[in-house]
Amino acid sequence: MQQTEENLTTGTGLPENAFRELGADESYAPVMHPAHDQKEVTPYSVGMGLLMAVIFSAAAAYLGLRVGQVFEAAIPIAIIAVGLSNALGKKNPLGQNVIIQSIGACSGVIVAGAIFTLPALFILQAKYPDIAVSFYQIFCSSLLGGILGILFFIPFRKYFVKDMHGKYPFPEATATTQVLVSSQSSGKESGGQAKTLIVASLIGGVYDYIVATFGWWAETVTSVASSAGQVVMEKTKLVLSCNTGAALLGLGYIVGLKYAFVIFAGSIFVWWIIVPLMGTYGSPEFMAMDPDTLFKDYARLIGIGGIAMAGVIGIIKSWSIIRQAVGLAGRELKGKSSAAKEVRWQLDISMKHIVFFIAIALVAVFLFFWFGVINTLWQAIVAWLVVVVIAFLFTTVAANAIAIVGTNPVSGMTLMTLIIASAIFVAIGLNGTTGIVASMVIGGVVCTALSMAGGFVTDLKIGYWLGSTPKKQESWKFLGTLVSAATVGGVIMVLNQVYGFTGDNALVAPQANAMAKVIEPLMMGGDTPWILYMVGAILACILNWLGVPALAFCLGMFIPLSLNTPMLVGGAIAYYVSHSSKDKELNDARRDRGTLLASGLIAGGALFGVFAALTRFAGFEYTTPGSYELTQILGCVAYALLIVYLIWDSKRARKL
């Protein structure tokens, strides 16, 4: 398909063949001219990208430790970038906005890598005081993992982004690209999007700040609050609960009904089948436990086994991708693809430079393990080999998952890494608290590397559709990683001081708690619940055979029910909004407006959650007004009003 230069540089939308497979003699031409230089890297774009990285790193860390779900920052950052470029009167801002989004998006991926693993050290520290945790370890683990993720994925870029054009849906990249390309349209349209996001952010932020700081209504409503629910819980161990936060409601909307339902189904399987069976027909010890204890100590371990097996299944499915992408990178290294390197739009960092940088990064990782974690040469070598092999193999799994469903199964892959690494470390004499620290820090490096690889494929696909220079995206990604790693390290230290990760009112940190559950018996000589892990692994195989997303189901099995219920509520709202009219175009407009609103609820709720943490850190304490029953009723009312707002405002959309 031929396009004029005018269309390529100032068009208001993507080419017709952006989302479908190309014909035999057809080529894709991006929005920005593929050969001409574009205004991309400027002090403005780099500065704004770094600012977004700091803000959204803090917000995502708080939300992830609170509920176990890290929202993707790409969409809200893209909306902010578009709104600012129009407000400031920037000319042809598309290239700069891509850089802002690419740098800022480091926040979510670095946060996921850090908070899924490293808080486990604080969790186990409460039981083993000799475990030392430092900012240096958190920072280096996140930074080095992020760098490895960038470098390991670059050789796979052309396979996923160019060769597989139209074969992968890239849901998050699609949404973000459509936001960014709106900067080429009227200022009124893009400015309206930014206004919608800001209003929703304020509503979600103030809502979550009030409940977290003042407790005017219950943060979690539960069936146990009623006398009838209490009786049911005592006799059957069956409970129903729902978090009333704005951020979780928005997260459920973006995830959508399909995956929200699968996650909720996994949670219901544990809470309404496994826990009642254990508490009713199990040993007297089980019958004496409350549902929360049964879930935390036993039932959710089945989910851990399932998550680990889902990662193995992912590698098996991605093996052909690994071979094809390595072959493509090898041909470039030999100089057989030099012609493609002449085009700005397809210009990567030189493969020779990538190999050199990978070597430097691997040396840095080894030195960090040797001098900063393990202090024994040959044990450090073993740990280094584990990281290199697993991080490289799982890179394609992470990228493939993001490209297909927009969800990165990084926690499951990291769990398997920890199990493998811990078994190897015990075999070579690295156990006890020293082994715990080594395993978790190493797990943090792997987890961050995989998270970065999965997130980076989104950035590069956005750049491909719009016509950015891959080399510039790849180069400035390192700086975003550095800033995000420093921010996340500081936020984790502060949140541990304010809330902690154990005890009453502690942050849930479900993935980190799962990691701690896996590591402790392996390293401290306790009884490892292999039977529960095996049951979960078998369940994951059956789910995969039946065509059910095993990872999503098993994730639901070890995240508390109160955090999965609002995901289903948000997903149901998304389904209703997108099917509320017989006019497809109107439904699409309502769905897209709802996505903006949900992004605002997520960003605002998470950001104000950090403010709430800082308020408590400053020493502010507030006694919850009213009785327990009253706050439960007010919680239901407030949550219902929030749901009504999201539906009402989404349906205000008008088709173009």
N, C-alpha and C positions, 0 to 999 in steps of 0.2 A: 504494500500500500504506500503510495507516494503522498507526502505532505509538504506543504510549502513552509519556508522558513518562518513566515508570519505565524502560521498555526503552531509551529513548534515552540516558539518563544513567548507567545501571548495568548495561546488558546485557553479556553475556559474549562476544558475537560480532557480526559484521557482519550487516546486513540481507540477506535472501535475494537481493535484486536488486542487490547491490553490484557483481557482476562480469559481469552480463549487460546487454544493451540493454533499455531501458525500453519498455513498451507505449505506445500512443497517449495514453492518459489516466492514465499512471502516473508517479509522481514518486519520487525517491530521498530518504529521510530518514536522516541520518547518526546515528552512535552518540550523540554529544552533541547536545543540543537545538539545532536550527538558529537559533532566534531568541533564546533566553535567553543571558545573559552566562555565560562559563565562566572558571574560574581557569586562566589560560594564562601570561601574562608575570609572573613573580615574581622576586625576587632569587635564589631557589634555581634556577629553570629557566634564567635567563640565565647565572648563574655556572657551573652545570654544563655548559651548552652551550658556553661559552667554553673551559672546561677540556678538554672533549672535542675542541674544534677544535684546541687546541695539541697535545695528545697524538697525535691521529690525523694531523695535518699532518706532524709529524715522522716518524711511522711510515710513512705513505704515500709521503713523499718518498724515504725510504731504499729502500723496496721498488721503487718506480717507477724509480729510477735504477739499481737493481740488475738488474731483469729487464724493464723496459719496460711492466709492467702495474700500474696503480694500482687497488688494491682499493677497492670502495665501502664507505665507513665507516658507512653508514646503519644496516645491520643490527646490527653489534656495538654501536654507540652506543645503538640502541633497546633492546637487551637489557640493557645496563648501566643505562640510565635506568629500565627496569621493575624490575630487581633492587634498585636503590637506593631507589626509591619505596616498595617493599614493606618493605625492611629498615628504612626510617625511619618507617614507618607513615603515609605520606601518604594523605590522604583524597581520593578522586576525582582521581588524579594524571594522568589521560589528557591533558588540555590542556597541562599543564606538560611532560609527556614528549614531546609533539609539538614543542614549542618547543626542548627540549634537542636532540632529533634534528635539527631543522631548522638550528639554529645550528651544531651540531657537524659536520653533513654538508658544511659549507663546506670542510672540510679536504681531502677527496678531490678535489673539483672544482678548487679553487685549485691543488693540487699538480699535477694533470694539466696544467693550463694552463702552469704554470711549468716543470716538468721536461722537457716534451716539446720545449721550444724554447731556453730561456735557457742551459742547460749547453753548448749549441753554441758559445757565446762562449768558454768555457774551453777547449773542444776546439780551436778555431781559434787561440786565444791561444798555444798551444804552438808553433804554426807561424808566427804573426805577433805578436811580442811587443808591438807598439804598440797592440794591441786592449786597451782598458781595460774592466774589468767591476767594477761597484760594487754594494753592497747597495741603494743608492738606486734604481738602475735596475731591479733584480729586484723590489724591493718595489712601486715605482710601476707597473710593467708588470702585476704580478699584481693589485694593488688596483684600478686603473682598468679592467682587463679584466673583473674580477669584477663591478664596479659596472655596467658596460655590459651584461653578460649578464643581470643582474637586471632592469634597466630595460627592455631590449629584449624580454624575455620576458613581462613582466606583461600587455601588451596581448593576448597570445596565451593567457592562462591559461584564460579561459572556454571557448575553442574546444577546447583539448586536454583540460581537466579536466571540464567540465560538458557541453558540446555533444556530445562524442565518448564519453560515458559508455557503457561496455560494449563499445566498438568496438576499443579498444586493450587489450592484456593487462597492461601495466605490471608486468613480473615482479618487479623489485626493490621497487617500491612495494607490491605485494601482500604480499611476504614481510615487509617492515618493518611494514606495517599490522597484520598478524596478530600480530607480536611485541608491538606497542604495545597492541593491544586486550586482550592477556593481562593487562594491569595491572588490568583490570576483573574478572578472574577470581580464583580462589583464590590466596592468597599462596604456597601450597605449589607450585603449578604454575609460576608465574612465577619464584619463587626457585630452583626446580630448573633452569630454563633458564639463569639467571645462573650457577649453580654449574657446569653443563656447559660453558659458555663459558669460565669462569675456569680450570677444570682443563685444557681443551684449549689455552688460551693459554699456560699454564705449560709444558705439554709441548712445544708448538711453539717457544716462546721459548727454553727451555733447550736444546733440540735444535739450533736454529740458532745460538745463542750459542756453544755448544761447538765446532761445526764452523768457525765464522767466527773465533773467538778462539784456539782451541787446535789445530784441525786434526786431531782424533783420527781422523777418517775423511775420505775425499775428498768435497769439495763437489760435484764433477762426475765421474761415472764415464763412461768412454769406451771404445770398442772398440779404440782405439789402444794401450791399456794392455797388450794381449796381443800376442804376436809375430805371430799370424795376422792380427789386426786391423791391425797396422803394415804388413804385406805388402800387404794389400788396399788400404790408404790410399795406399801408394806407387805401386801399379800402376793403381788406378782412381780415386783421390781420394775414395773413398767412406768415410764415417765415421758412427758412431752414438754419441750422447752424451746424458746425462741429468743434470740438476741434482738433487741429493738433498735440497734444502731443504724444510722443512715448509710454509712460506708458499706456495710454488708449488704444492704438492700440494693444499692447501686451495683455492687459486684455481681450479685445474682442476676441482675438485668443484663449485664454485658456477657456473662457466661452463657446465658440463654437457657431455655427450659430443658432441652435435651440433656446437656451435661449436668445441669443443676439437679435434674431428677435422678440421674445415675448416681451422683454423689450422695444425694439424700437417701436413695435406696440402699446404698452401702451403710449409711448411718442407721437406718431403720433396721437393717438386717442384724446389726450388732445390738442396738438398744432395745428392740422389740422382740428379738428371737434369741440371740445368744445370751444376753444378760439375764432375761427372765428364766431361761432354761437352767443356767448355772445357779441362779439365786433361788430357784424353786425346787429343782431336782438334784442339785449338786451336793457336795459334802456339807456338813454342819457349819464348817468355816465359811463357805460361800454363802450359805443361807443367812448368816449373821451380818454379812457385808451389805452396805448400801449400794445402789446402782452405780454411782460415780466410782467407787473403789473397785467394783468388779470390772468396770470398763477400763480404768487406768492400769490396773495391775494384770489383767488377764485378757479380756475380750479383744482389745484393740491390737494385741500382739499378732492376731490372725491377719489384720490389715497390713502389718509390717511385712509379714512373709509374702503377702500378695503384691505389695508394691515392689519388693525386690524381684519377684518373678516377672512382673510386668516389664521391668528394665531388661531382663534377659531376653524376653520375647522381642522387645524392641530392637536389640542388637541383631538377633537372628534375622528379623525382617529387613534390617538395613544393611546387611552384609554386601549385597550387590552394589549398593550406593557407594560404600566405602571403596570397593575395588575400582569402580568407574571414576570416582573423583580423584583417587590417588594416581590413576593412569593419566588423567587430564593434567594434573599438576606436574607429573613426571615429564610429559611432553613439553610443557612450557619451560621447565628447568633446562631441557636440552635445546631450547631455542626454536622449537618447531612451530610455535604459535606467535612468532614475532610480529606478523602483520597485524594481528588483533591489537597489539600493544600500541599501535600508532594512533588508535582512536581514543580520544579522551574519555568517552563514555564507558569504555571497557578496559581502562588502564588501572591495573592493580599495582600494589607495591611489588617490585621485582621479586620473582621467585627465589633468586639467589640471595636477595636481602632477607626474605622471609626465613630461609634456611639458616642464615647467619643469626637473625634475631631469635629464632627458636633455640639455637644453641646457647646464646647468652642467657635467655630466660630459663632454660633447663639448668644451667650452671647456677644461676641465682637461686632457683628452687632448692637445688642440692645443698648449697651453702646455708640457706635458711633452715633446712631440716637438720643439718649437721651441727651448726653453732647455736641455733635459736630454739630447737625443739628436742632433739634426741641426744646429741653430744657423743655418739658412738659411731665411728666411721662406717663400719660394715652394715650396721642397722640403718643408718641414714641412706646408704646405697640401696638397700632393699626397699625402703619407703619410697625413694625416688623412682625406682622402677615401677612400683605399683601405680604411682600417680601418672607417669608417662603413658603406660599401656592403657589403663582404664580411661583416662581423660581423652586420649586420642580415639579409642574405639567408640566411646559414647557420644562423641561430638556429632556424628551424623544422626544418632537417635534423637538428640535434642533438637537439631535443626529440622529433621523430618517431622517431628511432632508439632513444632511451631508452624511449619509450612502447611500442614494438613488441617489441624484443629485449633491452632493458636494456643495450645497448652503444652508447657514444657514439663515432662515427667522427671524433673531433676531430683526431687526428694527420693523417689524410688530408686533411681540409679545410684544416688549417694549412699542409701542404706545398704545396697548390695556391696558397694565399695568398702564400707565400714566393716561389714561382715567378713569379706575376703581379707582386707588388710589386717583386721584384728586376729583372725586365725593364723595368718602368716607371722605377725609380730609375736604372738604367744609362742609359736614354734621356734622362733629365734631368740627367745628369752626376754622379749620386750613386753612386760606386763605390769600389773599394778597401776598406781596412779600415773607413773611415767608413761605407761602404754596408753592410758586414757587420753592424756594430753596429746601424745603423738598421733593417735588415731583421729581425734577430733580436728586437730589443726590440719592434718593431711586431708581429712574428709572435707574441710572447708575449702582447701585449694581445688580439689576435684569438683566439688559442688559449684563453686564460682566459675570454674572453667566451662562447665557444661551449661550453666545458666547464661553465661556470656555468649557461647556459641549459638544457643537457641535464640537469644535476643538479637544477635548481630545479623542473622539471616533476614530478619524483618527489616532492619535498617537498610541493608544492601538491596533488598527487593524494592523498597520504596525509592531508593536512588535509581534503580534500573528503570522503573516505570517513568520517573520524572526526568531522567537524563543527567543525574549528578555524576561527579567523578569518583569512582570507587576508591582510588588511591587517597583522596582527601578525606573521605569518610573513615577509611581504615587508619590513617595516620593520626587524626585528631581524636579517635576513639580511645587512644592510650591516655591522653590527658584527662578525658572524662572519667576513665577508670580510676586514675590516681585520686582525683577529687572525691569521687563517690566512695572509694575505699576509706579515705580519711574521715569522711562524714559518718559513714555507717559505724566505724569503730567507736567514734565519740558518742553517737546516739545509743549504741548497745551498752556502753559503760554507764551512761546517765540513766537509762531505763532500768538497768539492774539495781542502781542505787535507789531509785524512786519506788519501783514496783517489785523488783525481784522476779525470779522465775519459779520459785517454790513457795508454798504456804498459801494462806488466805489472801484473796484479792491480787494474787500474782498474775503476771502475764501468762497466757496459756502456752505460747510457743510450742504448738503441737508437734511439729517436725523435730525440733530440738529435743523435746521430751522423748520422742520415739527413738532418736539416735542414742540418747542416754540409756534408755531401756535395753538397747541392743548391746552397747559397749560394756556396761557395768559387769554383767555376769561373765562375759568373755574374758575381761581383763582381771577381774578380782576373784576368779575361781569359783563363782557361784553356779547355780544350776541354770543353764541356758535353756529356755523353753522351745527346744527344737520342734516338738510336736505341733505347737501352735503356729510356728513359722511354716512348717510343712503343710498344715491345713490351709493356710493362706496361699501358699504357692500353688497347691492343687486347685484351689478355688479360682485363682487367676488364670490357670490353664483352661479350666472349664468355661469361664467367662469369655476368654479369647476365642475358644472354639464356638461358642454361641453367638459371637459377634458383638458382645457387650464390651464397652471400653473398660478393660480390667483396671487400669490405673485410676480412673475417676472413681470407680466403685470402691476400690480398696482404700483410696484416700479418704472417702467418706467413712470408712470403718474405723479410722483412728482419730478423726477430728470430732470433737464433742458435738452432740446433737444440736445444742443451742446455737452453734455457729453454722450448721448445715441447713437448718430450717429456713432462715432468712434468704439463703441462696435459692431455695425452691420458690419462695414468695416472689423474689425479684425475677426469676426466670418465668414464672407464671404471668407476671405483669408484662414482661417483654412479649410473650406470646399473645396475650390479649390485645395489647396496643397494636401489634403488627397484623392482627386479624379483625380489627374493630370496624372495618368498612368493607364494602364490596368493591371499592376502587383500589386496585393494586398500587397505583402511584401514590395515593393518599396514605395507604398503609405503610409504604416505604418511607414516606416523609415523616410519619408519626414515629416509626421505629427509629429513624435516624435522630430525630429530636430527643427521643427517650434516651438514646445512647449518649448524647451530649449531657442531658440532665443527670444520668447515672454516673458519668465521668465526673461531673461536678460534685455529686454527693460523696463519691469515693475520695476525690482530692481534698474537698473541704473537711470531711469527717476525719481523714487521716491527719491533715495538717493541724486542725484544731485539737486532735488527740495528742499531738506533740505539745501543743500549748498547755493542755490539761496536765500533762506529765511535768512540764516545767513549773506550773502553778503549784503542784504538790511538792515538787523538789524544793521550791522556795519556802515551804513550810506551811502552806495554806491548808487548813482542814475544815471541813464543813459537815455538820451533822445532818443526816438525811431527815427531812421533815415528814411527819405523818407516820402511820403504822405500816407494817409490811404489806398487809392486804390492800391498803389505799395506794401505795406506790405500784403494786401490781396492776390495779385497775387503771391508774393513770398511765402506766406503761402501755397497756393495750390501746388506750385512747390516743396517746401520742403517736404510736406506731401506725394506727389506722389513718390518722390525719396525714402522716408522711406518705403512706401508700396512695391516698386520694390525691395528694399534690402531684406525685410522680405520674399517675394516670392522667389527671386533668391537664397538666402542662404538656405532656407528650401529645395529647390529642388536639392541642392548639395548633399543631403544625399544618401548613398549607402546602399542597403540591405545587411544584414549580411550573 
